[in-house]
């Protein structure tokens, strides 16, 4: 069996997570971006991923992402399910950063990531979703499927 990079990342995230209780509270494949909101002992964490808009369709995706199914989500044949998986990886990763007490600036985090990325491995760093989510909450509140404003 070939192990894809996204599956390796998902398995690594699960290993780091250990037995922590993490629940998916809300998710949505939205136009342009997909989000997954998780609940943990440290509060709620949001993860996003780019939605392949050419694959959007009417109705529900039909999958409620579950943390324990992360490797299967990120390798699913349906691109919208894979997008939910990547958003979930990002939400759990955000939680893990906070759980470990990492308080790095973007420049410091980039340097730390690049320390571990040795050729032929490469790294892509997008940034923390928290400032984006806070800015969106103030400027353009959206309604989640739970009925509250995001």
Order of alpha helices (4+ residues) and beta strands (2+ residues): alpha-beta-beta-beta-alpha-alpha-alpha-alpha
